[in-house]
Amino acid sequence: MMQDKHVLPAVATAVLVSAMVMTYVSAKSRRHGCKGEKRQLSDLVRSNIQDLTPYRCARDDYSEGVLLDANENSYGPSLVAGQGTVDLEGLDLNRYPDPQQLEVKALLAEMRGVRPEQIFVGVGSDEAIDLLIRIFCTPGEDSIIVTPPSYGMYKVCAKVNDVQTQQVPLTPDYDVVVSEVLRAATPSSKLLFLCSPGNPTGKSIPASVVRDIVGGGFDGIVVVDEAYVDFSGKDSACSLIDELDTVVVLQTLSKAFGLAAIRMGFAYANEHIIQYMNNVKAPYNVNRLTQEVAVRALKDRSLYEDRVTTILDERIRLQEALRRYSFVKEVKESDANFFLVQVDHAQEIYKRMANNGVVVRFRGNELHCKDCLRVTVGTAAENNRLLELLEKTVAAISAP
């Protein structure tokens, strides 16, 4: 009996499909370690994590000496006499801490002129940065916009979350170009990070720039990172969050309050954004000891205020002294507790000084920062030591 003329092609197609399926299954099985083949660690780790260049913090390089490299408060924690002693037994450390940090938020609300429900409290500003990217950006699809030179953790957090980073550089004078930001933005641009005062630039971004970006059509979230705002003499962008419901402001206790070790940071935004952040955070993200110290510092801010004034006075004195050195090309203006100094042989100066006990930060590899050292304003004695060693180091490098 004759075969139907369609049977043979159908059989051939079935055989081909079957072979393709078996090939796929075999490849997948090998990839997932089936049939006795154990997967290697590299097979398990996400590719974006394997490619990650981690953030390198100042303490990765030096942890001893006159430390003027991490923009810390050299005058110590802003805790008035008696506040630094904590009664551990009275803190009920066997119980979980307040998951909403209500006492901290009440004090912050009074200080910053916002409502408690507009505040998120986290483990430094970095937790808020990570949460915002996780909340608003779809991995593998969305992006953030940064304005280099800027704080490196924005890009690191984006990479960890498999989110792309778009770069819209500042001008050589460290200004944001609003038209360039708006031109770069796409439907996948979910977050724009603005550092104000900038790190490492030390320059504040006016509120008018934020308004122009939002009013110009950027419909993502604008994050204004104000870690150093207390040194700026400028109004906080917290004043914008009732006016612009897509603005988030980040702050910290690490800098002006001199509490870097307790790791507490904040986000201020409209209630809906804050609720999303509270929904996503870990249940007890801020420990009781951190909350206790923060409450003490926020209740009595007299020492914090005095030390900010002292640091600003020392910033002026140190900048003026550096400008008198003929080998210093430029001392940049700053609204922060640090500033950039441009000098020949900057990297060699940085290394020699660090090896002799005074540590600043080399920033010459960042955009618009050629031959620049970033100097944190320290105590009067620390600043004097910096000036003395810098002069000696330059003389040694210049010697025949």
GIRAQUI-V7489 format. One record per run of one state. SS is the DSSP state (A for helix, B for strand, O for the rest). FROM is the first residue (numbers start at 1). LEN is the number of residues. If there is no record, write none. Layout:
ss/from/len
SS/FROM/LEN
SS/FROM/LEN
This chain:
ss/from/len
O/1/6
A/7/25
O/32/9
A/41/4
O/45/2
A/47/4
O/51/7
A/58/3
O/61/5
B/66/2
O/68/20
A/88/4
O/92/10
A/102/11
O/113/3
A/116/3
B/119/4
O/123/1
A/124/13
O/137/6
B/143/4
O/147/6
A/153/8
O/161/3
B/164/4
O/168/10
A/178/7
O/185/4
B/189/7
O/196/11
A/207/9
O/216/5
B/221/5
O/226/3
A/229/3
O/232/5
A/237/4
O/241/6
B/247/6
O/253/7
A/260/3
O/263/2
B/265/4
O/269/2
A/271/10
O/281/7
A/288/12
O/300/2
A/302/22
O/324/4
B/328/4
O/332/6
B/338/6
O/344/2
A/346/10
O/356/2
B/358/2
O/360/1
B/361/2
O/363/9
B/372/5
O/377/3
A/380/19
O/399/2
